[in-house]
Amino acid sequence: MANLIPIVTPTNGSQGNETEISPYAIFPESIDVGSITNSSCFLVSIRREDVSSTAVLFPPNSFKDFIISEVSAERLDLHSNSTVTTHDYGLSSDLTRGKKYRTKITINPDKPLDANSNYAIILSKDLTKTTVFDAEVTSGSSPGVLETRGVYSKTTPDTYLITVTNSGTPGLAKYTWTRSSDSFTSTVQTTKERFIEIDSGVKIKFEGNFNAGTIYRIRVYPADHLNDYFSWTMSTGSQTYEIPKDDRSDALLNIPTNDPSSTAPTFFAVKITPEFGTSYLYVPRHSTLTIGDVTYVAINYGNEYDYYTIRYTDTVSAGSESVAITGKDITIGIEDGVSSALQIVDAFNASLDVNLLFTASVDTTREGIPQTITAKKYFSGGKDKKDIVIEFNKDIDPTTITHDNVCLFAEALGPDINSEDLRFSFTVSGKILTLSLLDDDSDNINE
């Protein structure tokens, strides 16, 4: 069993930490990324007030809330906190196997933590030292990258050979894999641009272009798990922001009302949704995808469209392009190397199956360029459209609301927003002022 003690930040029992913090642990050796993604590494808030270094986490019912977080891993230099791309091919004769770099595991909460609260960070005992090492080219060459991952599940070391049999990019290139221990060779497989398990927990992913004849060697070793769960505690301090007050009154805001007798000190906001400091708002975005010279854009906002895919297949003659959708997968039939970008755009926009979801376009200077078949590609970049709703204690005079007296600050809205992106429209209804964030291309903005 592995007995690795990491260096942690923030330190165990530390107090007064920022609410926007991502705790991390640095292990002195390499940790299997597959074990990180498969394990329970999480952040919880706890009821107890004592967060000294001698405090314990039990009993379990002292846990209050699990904080939704994303866990990530990086390779660090052995002597500094700089990220590195060092490879470790897992040579059995190499005494530094598994010790060529350190591993940083970071827990990134999806929103700021609560102020003046206690938290515990827990790393699962299912974490292992590296079992699946980097792929080493043993014959031929390819500009593409073969990534490895997983937790090897068998109890004896082994070696896998990945042989590229057909050239191309993921989805087009083919390969076989061979297990050295018994010389078993798989049937021909299609390369994927996502991690696919080939055998006993060993996963591979292809990125870029691959040449037939390239052979990769992957060494694997039995899993060496951590001895037990590893945990440490921390607490947050007060939040670092302040609510600004209007210099002209003791109200938070000074907006004219329909009540002539109202004065600024008696007019104030009673509710803001979302609550101040509880979550980020993002500029709404349409999911997009560019294949060759054609750009596809979701008609509506939202990241739900990021789960849709498009691929081109060589199934029809130019001028007879076809479009079909199954679930969230869109297949466009073209004549490989002959169908033009404009022909694909026209077929796509004419299809009743997809034109309520997406629209396709091509620059006029690229309309006649022939397009080629592609593997499945995902849309990306979609962001949901959300509003900021402010409820006041009195009705608002809508004629007095302009962009001169209503402002939003990007710093308060999240890391996805730059000041030049920040556009919004607003509506007034009685006591309610609604601010709607707009994307860069929207012309629906109040002047």
NORGIGI-V382366 format. One record per helix or strand of 3 or more residues. SS is the DSSP state (~ for helix, > for strand). FROM is the first residue (numbers start at 1). TO is the last residue. If there is no record, write none. Layout:
BEGIN
SS|FROM|TO + SS|FROM|TO
END
This chain:
BEGIN
>|7|9 + >|14|17 + >|24|27 + ~|33|38 + >|42|46 + ~|60|62 + >|63|67 + >|69|76 + >|102|109 + >|118|123 + >|136|139 + >|145|150 + >|158|166 + >|174|179 + >|196|199 + >|202|207 + >|215|220 + >|230|236 + ~|264|266 + >|269|273 + >|285|291 + >|294|301 + ~|303|307 + >|309|314 + >|322|326 + >|329|334 + ~|341|350 + >|358|361 + ~|364|366 + >|374|378 + >|387|392 + ~|398|400 + ~|410|412 + ~|419|421 + >|423|429 + >|432|438
END
